[in-house]
């Protein structure tokens, strides 16, 4: 059975050419599983490209000591960590996609831009 795809929306991401992932739900679930494995928190990530905070499982309720950011545009990628411990992780759904060097360079540039945005936000809470 052939999978149906719709035409890209107007103003689509420059990385839409990489979008051959099975479903965004699979990617979100994979990202949430990585956070659960590395940090121990069970969350339901919102993939809007904005930094979100969540409770550190080792702290008091409402501590909001952990964070994540998830992008689904083109090659899904994200980062997460804990402000309390200073630990940071990066993640991308590369297990589902093979990239050539040029595409990988574009994705790396997006990841670097997201890291820079995070550093600015950390410097100005």
MMTF fields as JSON, N, C-alpha, C and O atoms, coordinates in Angstrom:
{
  "mmtfVersion": "1.0.0",
  "mmtfProducer": "UNKNOWN",
  "numBonds": 499,
  "numAtoms": 500,
  "numGroups": 125,
  "numChains": 1,
  "numModels": 1,
  "chainsPerModel": [1],
  "groupsPerChain": [125],
  "chainIdList": ["A"],
  "bondAtomList": [4, 2, 8, 6, 12, 10, 16, 14, 20, 18, 24, 22, 28, 26, 32, 30, 36, 34, 40, 38, 44, 42, 48, 46, 52, 50, 56, 54, 60, 58, 64, 62, 68, 66, 72, 70, 76, 74, 80, 78, 84, 82, 88, 86, 92, 90, 96, 94, 100, 98, 104, 102, 108, 106, 112, 110, 116, 114, 120, 118, 124, 122, 128, 126, 132, 130, 136, 134, 140, 138, 144, 142, 148, 146, 152, 150, 156, 154, 160, 158, 164, 162, 168, 166, 172, 170, 176, 174, 180, 178, 184, 182, 188, 186, 192, 190, 196, 194, 200, 198, 204, 202, 208, 206, 212, 210, 216, 214, 220, 218, 224, 222, 228, 226, 232, 230, 236, 234, 240, 238, 244, 242, 248, 246, 252, 250, 256, 254, 260, 258, 264, 262, 268, 266, 272, 270, 276, 274, 280, 278, 284, 282, 288, 286, 292, 290, 296, 294, 300, 298, 304, 302, 308, 306, 312, 310, 316, 314, 320, 318, 324, 322, 328, 326, 332, 330, 336, 334, 340, 338, 344, 342, 348, 346, 352, 350, 356, 354, 360, 358, 364, 362, 368, 366, 372, 370, 376, 374, 380, 378, 384, 382, 388, 386, 392, 390, 396, 394, 400, 398, 404, 402, 408, 406, 412, 410, 416, 414, 420, 418, 424, 422, 428, 426, 432, 430, 436, 434, 440, 438, 444, 442, 448, 446, 452, 450, 456, 454, 460, 458, 464, 462, 468, 466, 472, 470, 476, 474, 480, 478, 484, 482, 488, 486, 492, 490, 496, 494],
  "bondOrderList": [1, 1, 1, 1, 1, 1, 1, 1, 1, 1, 1, 1, 1, 1, 1, 1, 1, 1, 1, 1, 1, 1, 1, 1, 1, 1, 1, 1, 1, 1, 1, 1, 1, 1, 1, 1, 1, 1, 1, 1, 1, 1, 1, 1, 1, 1, 1, 1, 1, 1, 1, 1, 1, 1, 1, 1, 1, 1, 1, 1, 1, 1, 1, 1, 1, 1, 1, 1, 1, 1, 1, 1, 1, 1, 1, 1, 1, 1, 1, 1, 1, 1, 1, 1, 1, 1, 1, 1, 1, 1, 1, 1, 1, 1, 1, 1, 1, 1, 1, 1, 1, 1, 1, 1, 1, 1, 1, 1, 1, 1, 1, 1, 1, 1, 1, 1, 1, 1, 1, 1, 1, 1, 1, 1],
  "groupList": [{"groupName": "UNK", "atomNameList": ["N", "CA", "C", "O"], "elementList": ["N", "C", "C", "O"], "formalChargeList": [0, 0, 0, 0], "bondAtomList": [1, 0, 2, 1, 3, 2], "bondOrderList": [1, 1, 2], "singleLetterCode": "X", "chemCompType": "L-PEPTIDE LINKING"}],
  "groupTypeList": [0, 0, 0, 0, 0, 0, 0, 0, 0, 0, 0, 0, 0, 0, 0, 0, 0, 0, 0, 0, 0, 0, 0, 0, 0, 0, 0, 0, 0, 0, 0, 0, 0, 0, 0, 0, 0, 0, 0, 0, 0, 0, 0, 0, 0, 0, 0, 0, 0, 0, 0, 0, 0, 0, 0, 0, 0, 0, 0, 0, 0, 0, 0, 0, 0, 0, 0, 0, 0, 0, 0, 0, 0, 0, 0, 0, 0, 0, 0, 0, 0, 0, 0, 0, 0, 0, 0, 0, 0, 0, 0, 0, 0, 0, 0, 0, 0, 0, 0, 0, 0, 0, 0, 0, 0, 0, 0, 0, 0, 0, 0, 0, 0, 0, 0, 0, 0, 0, 0, 0, 0, 0, 0, 0, 0],
  "groupIdList": [1, 2, 3, 4, 5, 6, 7, 8, 9, 10, 11, 12, 13, 14, 15, 16, 17, 18, 19, 20, 21, 22, 23, 24, 25, 26, 27, 28, 29, 30, 31, 32, 33, 34, 35, 36, 37, 38, 39, 40, 41, 42, 43, 44, 45, 46, 47, 48, 49, 50, 51, 52, 53, 54, 55, 56, 57, 58, 59, 60, 61, 62, 63, 64, 65, 66, 67, 68, 69, 70, 71, 72, 73, 74, 75, 76, 77, 78, 79, 80, 81, 82, 83, 84, 85, 86, 87, 88, 89, 90, 91, 92, 93, 94, 95, 96, 97, 98, 99, 100, 101, 102, 103, 104, 105, 106, 107, 108, 109, 110, 111, 112, 113, 114, 115, 116, 117, 118, 119, 120, 121, 122, 123, 124, 125],
  "secStructList": [7, 7, 7, 7, 7, 7, 7, 7, 7, 6, 6, 7, 7, 6, 6, 4, 4, 4, 7, 7, 7, 1, 7, 2, 2, 2, 2, 2, 2, 2, 2, 2, 2, 2, 2, 2, 2, 2, 6, 7, 7, 7, 7, 7, 7, 7, 7, 1, 1, 1, 7, 3, 3, 3, 7, 7, 6, 6, 1, 7, 6, 6, 7, 7, 7, 3, 3, 3, 3, 3, 3, 7, 1, 1, 1, 7, 3, 3, 3, 3, 3, 3, 6, 6, 6, 7, 7, 3, 3, 3, 3, 3, 7, 4, 4, 4, 7, 7, 7, 7, 2, 2, 2, 2, 2, 2, 2, 2, 2, 2, 2, 2, 2, 2, 2, 2, 2, 2, 2, 2, 2, 2, 2, 6, 7],
  "xCoordList": [0.843, 0.0, 0.885, 1.812, 0.623, 1.414, 0.966, -0.229, 1.931, 1.631, 1.28, 1.992, 0.209, -0.234, 0.523, 0.713, 0.949, 1.6, 0.911, 0.418, 0.887, 0.273, 1.364, 2.535, 0.973, 1.917, 2.394, 1.628, 3.641, 4.142, 3.364, 2.959, 3.175, 2.471, 3.303, 4.529, 2.621, 3.325, 4.199, 3.758, 5.411, 6.346, 6.982, 7.453, 6.998, 7.552, 9.036, 9.687, 9.549, 10.935, 11.888, 11.551, 13.072, 14.088, 14.605, 15.322, 14.252, 14.686, 13.606, 13.763, 12.51, 11.448, 11.926, 11.323, 12.999, 13.522, 14.019, 14.184, 14.262, 14.734, 13.582, 13.816, 12.368, 11.233, 10.775, 9.812, 11.458, 10.981, 10.828, 10.974, 10.538, 10.325, 8.928, 8.022, 8.755, 7.475, 6.33, 5.38, 6.381, 5.369, 6.013, 6.996, 5.455, 6.009, 5.777, 6.555, 4.698, 4.432, 5.546, 5.902, 6.111, 7.227, 8.438, 9.128, 8.688, 9.838, 9.659, 10.594, 8.477, 8.214, 8.367, 8.947, 7.851, 7.965, 9.432, 9.857, 10.206, 11.634, 12.369, 13.216, 12.039, 12.67, 12.299, 13.162, 11.018, 10.57, 11.252, 11.592, 11.453, 12.131, 13.592, 14.13, 14.238, 15.628, 15.717, 16.63, 14.765, 14.746, 14.507, 15.159, 13.582, 13.3, 14.541, 14.857, 15.229, 16.423, 17.556, 18.206, 17.8, 18.961, 18.715, 19.622, 17.49, 17.197, 16.269, 16.311, 15.433, 14.517, 13.157, 12.352, 12.889, 11.607, 10.708, 11.17, 9.434, 8.442, 7.716, 7.024, 7.877, 7.238, 6.539, 6.755, 5.708, 5.038, 5.544, 4.956, 6.626, 7.269, 6.369, 5.574, 6.517, 5.846, 6.906, 7.849, 6.776, 7.829, 7.689, 7.492, 7.789, 7.6, 8.889, 8.856, 10.023, 11.297, 11.601, 12.617, 10.749, 10.952, 11.484, 11.158, 12.291, 12.812, 11.679, 11.001, 11.494, 10.472, 11.157, 12.207, 10.56, 11.097, 10.211, 9.008, 10.819, 10.071, 10.793, 11.968, 10.078, 10.624, 11.721, 11.612, 12.766, 13.8, 13.199, 12.662, 13.271, 12.65, 13.267, 12.647, 14.475, 15.142, 14.865, 15.312, 14.134, 13.854, 12.422, 11.645, 12.094, 10.725, 9.79, 10.223, 8.519, 7.554, 7.555, 7.571, 7.538, 7.542, 8.92, 9.032, 9.984, 11.343, 11.771, 12.616, 11.199, 11.482, 12.98, 13.413, 13.768, 15.221, 15.712, 16.882, 14.845, 15.255, 14.619, 13.651, 15.169, 14.703, 14.836, 15.553, 14.129, 14.281, 13.847, 13.134, 14.289, 13.83, 13.79, 14.726, 12.702, 12.541, 12.038, 11.055, 12.726, 12.349, 11.939, 12.62, 10.843, 10.408, 10.568, 10.19, 11.113, 11.224, 12.359, 13.535, 11.985, 12.972, 13.585, 12.993, 14.738, 15.393, 15.165, 15.812, 14.257, 13.946, 15.189, 15.971, 15.346, 16.483, 16.071, 15.129, 16.785, 16.477, 17.648, 18.694, 17.441, 18.43, 17.666, 16.521, 18.302, 17.674, 18.756, 19.892, 18.389, 19.366, 18.791, 17.578, 19.702, 19.321, 20.159, 21.388, 19.491, 20.222, 20.836, 21.857, 20.247, 20.764, 22.11, 23.046, 22.22, 23.464, 24.402, 25.595, 23.867, 24.664, 24.828, 25.509, 24.213, 24.337, 23.463, 22.355, 23.98, 23.259, 23.37, 24.397, 22.298, 22.285, 21.76, 20.921, 22.259, 21.674, 21.095, 21.549, 20.096, 19.382, 18.948, 18.612, 18.955, 18.346, 17.858, 18.369, 16.887, 16.249, 17.006, 16.401, 18.324, 19.116, 19.055, 19.515, 18.515, 18.394, 17.405, 17.367, 16.611, 15.584, 15.946, 15.147, 17.119, 17.429, 18.909, 19.752, 19.224, 20.612, 20.826, 20.037, 21.899, 22.161, 23.476, 24.42, 23.52, 24.802, 25.498, 24.906, 26.71, 27.491, 26.837, 26.823, 26.299, 25.69, 24.464, 24.305, 23.61, 22.423, 22.83, 22.232, 23.847, 24.318, 24.867, 24.671, 25.545, 26.074, 24.944, 25.052, 23.859, 22.716, 22.088, 21.738, 21.95, 21.352, 22.26, 21.782, 23.566, 24.51, 24.409, 24.494, 24.231, 24.077, 22.819, 22.84, 21.736, 20.508, 20.717, 20.243, 21.422, 21.693, 22.541, 22.277, 23.558, 24.408, 23.602, 23.817, 22.684, 21.833, 20.962, 20.768, 20.439, 19.616, 20.456, 19.985, 21.695, 22.586, 22.868, 22.881, 23.092, 23.343, 22.128, 22.273, 20.94, 19.702, 19.579, 19.172, 19.925, 19.882, 20.866, 20.526, 22.087, 23.089, 22.629, 22.856, 21.983, 21.447, 20.381, 20.349, 19.508, 18.432, 18.986, 18.485, 20.019, 20.624, 21.321, 21.308, 21.925, 22.629, 21.655, 22.007, 20.433, 19.423, 18.123, 17.141, 18.108, 16.898, 15.715, 14.649],
  "yCoordList": [-1.173, 0.0, 1.232, 1.325, 2.155, 3.362, 4.4, 4.631, 5.019, 6.039, 7.347, 7.789, 7.945, 9.216, 10.372, 10.418, 11.293, 12.496, 13.705, 13.67, 14.757, 15.986, 16.94, 16.779, 17.908, 18.915, 19.747, 19.968, 20.219, 21.029, 22.341, 22.945, 22.749, 24.004, 25.176, 25.098, 26.253, 27.455, 27.931, 27.94, 28.319, 28.749, 27.571, 27.706, 26.415, 25.217, 25.411, 26.279, 24.603, 24.688, 24.401, 23.666, 24.982, 24.706, 23.28, 22.807, 22.591, 21.222, 20.209, 19.031, 20.629, 19.696, 18.591, 17.518, 18.836, 17.808, 16.595, 15.524, 16.735, 15.639, 14.857, 13.83, 15.312, 14.744, 13.416, 13.357, 12.361, 11.049, 10.165, 8.945, 10.785, 10.078, 9.482, 10.008, 8.371, 7.67, 8.544, 8.758, 9.049, 9.995, 10.882, 10.499, 12.067, 12.946, 12.352, 12.6, 11.558, 10.915, 9.97, 9.902, 9.229, 8.338, 9.132, 8.732, 10.245, 11.077, 11.668, 11.658, 12.179, 12.756, 11.682, 11.934, 10.499, 9.399, 9.014, 8.774, 8.952, 8.629, 9.666, 9.323, 10.939, 12.015, 11.898, 12.021, 11.66, 11.512, 10.318, 10.381, 9.234, 8.058, 8.361, 7.856, 9.176, 9.562, 10.375, 10.177, 11.288, 12.082, 11.177, 11.329, 10.243, 9.319, 8.483, 8.266, 8.024, 7.199, 7.998, 7.505, 9.221, 9.988, 10.806, 10.978, 11.315, 12.193, 11.53, 11.838, 10.619, 9.922, 10.578, 10.182, 11.576, 12.278, 11.79, 11.563, 11.634, 11.261, 12.537, 13.149, 12.939, 14.163, 13.901, 12.872, 14.838, 14.813, 16.036, 17.113, 15.885, 17.041, 17.769, 17.156, 19.071, 19.931, 20.342, 21.047, 19.914, 20.162, 21.498, 21.531, 22.601, 23.917, 24.713, 25.87, 24.108, 24.8, 25.784, 26.478, 25.86, 26.758, 25.965, 24.789, 26.6, 25.94, 25.8, 26.77, 24.574, 24.264, 23.738, 23.101, 24.008, 23.534, 22.429, 22.393, 21.529, 20.495, 20.134, 20.454, 19.469, 19.141, 18.089, 17.111, 18.304, 17.298, 16.229, 16.565, 14.962, 13.926, 13.784, 13.206, 14.301, 14.203, 15.404, 15.436, 16.381, 17.577, 17.626, 16.693, 18.713, 18.927, 19.19, 19.691, 18.86, 19.181, 20.686, 21.507, 21.029, 22.43, 23.043, 24.254, 22.241, 22.794, 23.324, 24.216, 22.787, 23.262, 23.38, 24.323, 22.421, 22.474, 21.881, 22.046, 21.196, 20.579, 21.315, 22.056, 21.105, 21.812, 20.911, 19.91, 21.286, 20.634, 21.59, 22.563, 21.297, 21.984, 20.922, 20.135, 20.896, 19.892, 20.56, 21.3, 20.288, 20.801, 19.63, 18.604, 19.773, 18.726, 19.135, 18.378, 20.301, 20.773, 20.059, 20.244, 19.25, 18.563, 17.381, 16.302, 17.558, 16.496, 16.774, 17.65, 16.04, 16.302, 16.211, 15.264, 17.219, 17.276, 18.034, 18.826, 17.78, 18.472, 18.409, 17.831, 19.016, 19.007, 19.045, 19.495, 18.572, 18.584, 18.495, 18.114, 18.852, 18.804, 19.291, 19.415, 19.567, 20.019, 21.238, 21.202, 22.305, 23.479, 23.199, 23.791, 22.326, 22.01, 21.305, 21.662, 20.306, 19.538, 20.058, 19.755, 20.836, 21.346, 20.363, 20.666, 19.199, 18.197, 18.566, 19.076, 18.298, 18.585, 17.381, 16.705, 17.136, 16.074, 16.66, 17.561, 16.147, 16.486, 15.201, 14.1, 15.363, 14.224, 14.577, 15.726, 13.586, 13.767, 12.414, 11.366, 12.461, 11.248, 10.703, 10.362, 10.619, 10.198, 8.704, 8.257, 7.927, 6.501, 6.178, 5.046, 7.142, 6.934, 7.57, 7.526, 8.149, 8.938, 8.851, 8.914, 8.708, 8.75, 10.074, 10.464, 10.761, 12.098, 12.134, 11.411, 12.981, 13.223, 14.35, 14.927, 14.664, 15.665, 17.045, 17.729, 17.457, 18.787, 18.895, 19.888, 17.884, 17.902, 17.858, 18.535, 17.06, 16.976, 18.321, 18.693, 19.053, 20.373, 21.347, 22.148, 21.287, 22.163, 21.854, 22.764, 20.586, 20.184, 20.586, 21.06, 20.396, 20.795, 22.297, 22.727, 23.092, 24.541, 24.856, 25.751, 24.137, 24.34, 23.994, 24.705, 22.911, 22.505, 23.551, 23.897, 24.059, 25.095, 26.362, 26.995, 26.73, 27.9, 27.674, 28.596, 26.474, 26.157, 26.214, 26.7, 25.722, 25.787, 27.237, 27.587, 28.074, 29.492, 30.14, 30.923, 29.808, 30.34, 29.908, 30.699, 28.671, 28.161, 28.921, 29.31, 29.132, 29.858, 31.275, 31.772, 31.925, 33.276, 33.245, 34.108, 32.249, 32.148, 31.845, 32.374, 30.996, 30.69, 31.917, 32.118, 32.731, 33.919, 35.008, 35.838, 35.0, 35.992, 35.311, 35.345, 34.684, 33.937, 34.782, 34.269],
  "zCoordList": [0.0, 0.0, 0.0, 0.804, -0.865, -1.01, 0.016, 0.198, 0.678, 1.669, 0.971, 0.069, 1.38, 0.801, 1.423, 2.638, 0.602, 1.122, 0.528, -0.6, 1.293, 0.796, 0.337, 0.681, -0.423, -0.899, 0.276, 1.214, 0.258, 1.364, 1.48, 0.487, 2.715, 2.963, 2.472, 2.389, 2.15, 1.721, 2.87, 4.019, 2.58, 3.61, 4.323, 5.452, 3.673, 4.282, 4.571, 3.99, 5.461, 5.88, 4.728, 3.799, 4.794, 3.787, 3.908, 3.026, 4.986, 5.189, 4.868, 5.189, 4.242, 3.9, 2.975, 2.931, 2.237, 1.35, 2.126, 1.542, 3.429, 4.247, 4.873, 5.511, 4.708, 5.431, 4.864, 4.1, 5.233, 4.861, 6.099, 6.026, 7.211, 8.455, 8.45, 7.805, 9.179, 9.136, 9.615, 8.862, 10.818, 11.294, 12.34, 12.974, 12.515, 13.544, 14.926, 15.846, 15.081, 16.371, 16.775, 17.952, 15.809, 16.098, 16.568, 17.506, 15.92, 16.264, 17.66, 18.46, 17.954, 19.276, 20.35, 21.406, 20.081, 21.043, 21.244, 22.374, 20.159, 20.279, 21.118, 21.943, 20.901, 21.669, 23.152, 24.02, 23.437, 24.831, 25.497, 26.678, 24.75, 25.296, 25.608, 26.594, 24.784, 25.047, 26.343, 27.144, 26.541, 27.774, 28.98, 30.012, 28.852, 29.953, 30.284, 31.453, 29.257, 29.454, 30.102, 31.025, 29.634, 30.089, 31.346, 32.16, 31.515, 32.652, 33.66, 34.851, 33.176, 34.074, 34.197, 35.039, 33.368, 33.42, 32.284, 31.166, 32.583, 31.589, 31.185, 31.998, 29.916, 29.439, 28.115, 27.474, 27.721, 26.426, 25.654, 25.759, 24.879, 24.237, 23.238, 22.525, 23.21, 22.234, 21.224, 21.582, 19.959, 18.964, 18.247, 17.032, 18.988, 18.375, 18.229, 17.811, 18.566, 18.427, 19.538, 19.485, 20.537, 21.675, 22.872, 23.034, 23.695, 24.881, 25.896, 26.236, 26.367, 27.367, 28.619, 28.539, 29.776, 31.044, 31.599, 31.341, 32.363, 33.05, 34.346, 34.527, 35.234, 36.544, 36.464, 35.724, 37.23, 37.422, 38.328, 39.384, 37.955, 38.778, 40.166, 41.06, 40.357, 41.65, 42.556, 43.703, 42.045, 42.833, 43.319, 43.117, 43.953, 44.428, 43.259, 42.221, 43.415, 42.357, 42.058, 42.975, 40.791, 40.376, 40.249, 40.058, 40.351, 40.334, 38.961, 38.885, 37.874, 36.517, 36.224, 35.562, 36.721, 36.559, 35.248, 34.9, 34.517, 33.251, 32.072, 32.241, 30.89, 29.7, 28.477, 28.499, 27.408, 26.11, 25.016, 25.261, 23.812, 22.602, 21.51, 21.373, 20.728, 19.68, 18.412, 18.432, 17.306, 15.987, 15.112, 15.086, 14.403, 13.481, 12.026, 11.132, 11.773, 10.394, 9.665, 9.979, 8.697, 7.88, 8.592, 8.621, 9.157, 9.911, 11.392, 11.966, 12.009, 13.418, 14.301, 14.213, 15.151, 16.058, 17.304, 17.288, 18.371, 19.61, 20.566, 20.272, 21.707, 22.776, 24.087, 24.139, 25.133, 26.453, 27.512, 27.231, 28.725, 29.796, 31.1, 31.268, 32.024, 33.364, 33.728, 33.66, 34.111, 34.58, 35.936, 36.284, 36.692, 38.026, 37.933, 38.648, 37.058, 36.958, 35.867, 35.876, 34.931, 33.83, 32.677, 31.698, 32.784, 31.723, 30.533, 30.696, 29.321, 28.08, 27.149, 27.096, 26.428, 25.425, 24.119, 24.125, 23.006, 21.715, 21.135, 21.446, 20.298, 19.73, 18.316, 18.03, 17.434, 16.123, 15.625, 16.017, 14.78, 14.28, 13.082, 12.065, 13.196, 12.042, 11.782, 10.731, 12.68, 12.448, 11.344, 10.863, 10.935, 9.926, 8.586, 7.65, 8.482, 7.298, 6.969, 7.864, 5.708, 5.26, 4.548, 3.688, 4.913, 4.383, 3.621, 3.942, 2.613, 1.978, 2.745, 3.657, 2.399, 3.15, 3.142, 4.165, 2.001, 1.906, 2.824, 3.533, 2.808, 3.662, 5.13, 5.965, 5.44, 6.817, 7.283, 8.44, 6.414, 6.769, 7.073, 8.001, 6.301, 6.557, 7.914, 8.665, 8.217, 9.491, 10.65, 11.68, 10.481, 11.518, 11.782, 12.932, 10.739, 10.907, 11.718, 12.562, 11.473, 12.251, 13.718, 14.604, 13.969, 15.354, 16.052, 17.203, 15.368, 15.956, 16.266, 17.3, 15.383, 15.625, 16.858, 17.651, 17.028, 18.203, 19.48, 20.508, 19.424, 20.586, 20.968, 22.148, 19.956, 20.211, 20.881, 21.82, 20.393, 20.978, 22.442, 23.293, 22.727, 24.101, 24.987, 26.105, 24.487, 25.266, 25.581, 26.683, 24.62, 24.867, 25.945, 26.822, 25.879, 26.859, 28.242, 29.235, 28.326, 29.608, 30.201, 31.415, 29.342, 29.808, 30.281, 31.12, 29.741, 30.083, 30.499, 29.757, 31.696, 32.095, 32.342, 32.68]
}
